[in-house]
Amino acid sequence: MGPRASCETWRTTYEGEDGGAPGEPRSDWPRGPRSGIVGGVSTFSLDSLEAPIVVAPMAGGPSSPELVAAAAQSGGLGFLAAGYKSADAVREQVQQVRALTDRPFGVNIFVPERDPQIDPTELAQYADRLALDAERLRVTLPTPHADDDDYDAKLEVCANEHVPVVSFTFGLPARAAIADLHDAGSAVWVTVTNPRDVRSAASRGIDALVLQGPEAGGHRSTFTAAEEPDRTPLLELLDTVRPTTDLPIVAAGGLATPQDVRDALDSGAAAVQVGTMFVVAAEAGTSRTYRDALHDMRLAPTCVTRAFSGRPARGLRNTFITTHHRWAPAIYPQVNQLTAPLRAAAGQRGDRQAVSLWAGTGHQMAKPGTTAEIFARLWPAAG
Ligand SMILES: Cc1cc2nc3c(=O)[nH]c(=O)nc-3n(C[C@H](O)[C@H](O)[C@H](O)COP(=O)(O)O)c2cc1C
């Protein structure tokens, strides 16, 4: 494969602050549903949320049980991120959330690709390109291997634990898995990025779609690693797909102000899913290096790159991206495995130039605060 064009950037300029003064949560908060499950049937409905805000699953640290519980206590819905964790660790986190709140919450699972196209030469060449970083950071690059991220075991944990909402990213769960989750009382959501995937997800009997636009921070939920993601802006995508399905749509990508939230709802979304604004939440498990970088690099442009994982993902453009972006092969999860020790070592050293700094186009609006305060900024009716 030849080199890729330079990393696509997308800087969004904001005129000023969002006008939603950070406030204390209302004293009568939360008033949402108290349980997601009654008699094996999911009672979870997006309509029951006090604030139509879903705190996105954010694998790699930010989605702590505390963040998920705080989202629920703020009148919205929070998600644990099962990606990159063992099934046992997911079960433990589910139990931790339950110890903190009796309100509904979700778990997000990565769907492994069935027959990914892997060119071992391309992978080896990319590993060679990472050798200098490995030497500088004093780590040994691992031998990449196929890995399904403990998928079946995670499905079992979610069913056994009767998780109120289970969302899927990077693909479609099989009909049998959806049926098992429905039997367990879980609502099933699928993250989609284009009209074709909306159609295939909707035909599978799921309960809601998470529609992710190109503005989104983190990975794009394309159903294969190799495809190039749709670049239609979120609101346009929403206009296109809204008339094609009766399923509730949760809109995600670059939403950073009350007006952004309002626009998505006015375009037919039942709720919004917000990630980047909550990376800096007090309750999030975000590393110090990432928090500081997001704050300090507020003016840095974001771009979409495969450099860290082999899948397209949006983050702040740092030296790792400018060095490796054009050579990164579309091979997942092997590229992610290769860069994992580099990212870990750089994170420990506080080296923000070699860690992934996932951020959506609205990242300049990310301001530290409690989850309740960030809710109040996004949905002032709550404040
Ligand atoms: C740090 C970070 C990690 C993410 N991890 C996941 C994940 O594990 N699963 C998932 O479905 N989406 C993940 N996303 C994408 C979010 O679900 C969502 O689409 C995105 O955050 C929305 O755009 P925004 O960040 O501009 O709000 C992640 C996003 C960020 C910023």
The ligand as a MOL file (V3000), in Angstrom:
LIG
                    3D

  0  0  0     0  0            999 V3000
M  V30 BEGIN CTAB
M  V30 COUNTS 31 33 0 0 0
M  V30 BEGIN ATOM
M  V30 1 C -12.0220 8.8190 24.4400 0
M  V30 2 C -13.1070 8.2340 23.6230 0
M  V30 3 C -13.2900 6.8640 23.6420 0
M  V30 4 C -14.3430 6.2860 22.9040 0
M  V30 5 N -14.5730 4.9400 23.0220 0
M  V30 6 C -15.6920 4.4040 22.4540 0
M  V30 7 C -16.0830 3.0690 22.7390 0
M  V30 8 O -15.4370 2.3500 23.4960 0
M  V30 9 N -17.2090 2.6010 22.1490 0
M  V30 10 C -17.9820 3.3760 21.3250 0
M  V30 11 O -19.0150 2.9210 20.8330 0
M  V30 12 N -17.6350 4.6510 21.0520 0
M  V30 13 C -16.5380 5.1910 21.6080 0
M  V30 14 N -16.2230 6.5140 21.3800 0
M  V30 15 C -17.0740 7.2950 20.4670 0
M  V30 16 C -18.3360 7.7810 21.1940 0
M  V30 17 O -19.2340 6.7250 21.3520 0
M  V30 18 C -19.0660 8.8910 20.4260 0
M  V30 19 O -19.4040 8.4500 19.1470 0
M  V30 20 C -18.2640 10.1670 20.3270 0
M  V30 21 O -17.6310 10.4540 21.5430 0
M  V30 22 C -19.1900 11.3050 19.9620 0
M  V30 23 O -18.4490 12.4190 19.5620 0
M  V30 24 P -17.8930 13.5100 20.5950 0
M  V30 25 O -16.7170 12.8870 21.2370 0
M  V30 26 O -17.5350 14.6380 19.7010 0
M  V30 27 O -18.9930 13.8140 21.5680 0
M  V30 28 C -15.1780 7.1090 22.0990 0
M  V30 29 C -14.9750 8.4810 22.0710 0
M  V30 30 C -13.9620 9.0550 22.8270 0
M  V30 31 C -13.7910 10.5500 22.7960 0
M  V30 END ATOM
M  V30 BEGIN BOND
M  V30 1 1 1 2
M  V30 2 1 2 3
M  V30 3 2 2 30
M  V30 4 2 3 4
M  V30 5 1 4 5
M  V30 6 1 4 28
M  V30 7 2 5 6
M  V30 8 1 6 7
M  V30 9 1 6 13
M  V30 10 2 7 8
M  V30 11 1 7 9
M  V30 12 1 9 10
M  V30 13 2 10 11
M  V30 14 1 10 12
M  V30 15 2 12 13
M  V30 16 1 13 14
M  V30 17 1 14 15
M  V30 18 1 14 28
M  V30 19 1 15 16
M  V30 20 1 16 17
M  V30 21 1 16 18
M  V30 22 1 18 19
M  V30 23 1 18 20
M  V30 24 1 20 21
M  V30 25 1 20 22
M  V30 26 1 22 23
M  V30 27 1 23 24
M  V30 28 2 24 25
M  V30 29 1 24 26
M  V30 30 1 24 27
M  V30 31 2 28 29
M  V30 32 1 29 30
M  V30 33 1 30 31
M  V30 END BOND
M  V30 END CTAB
M  END
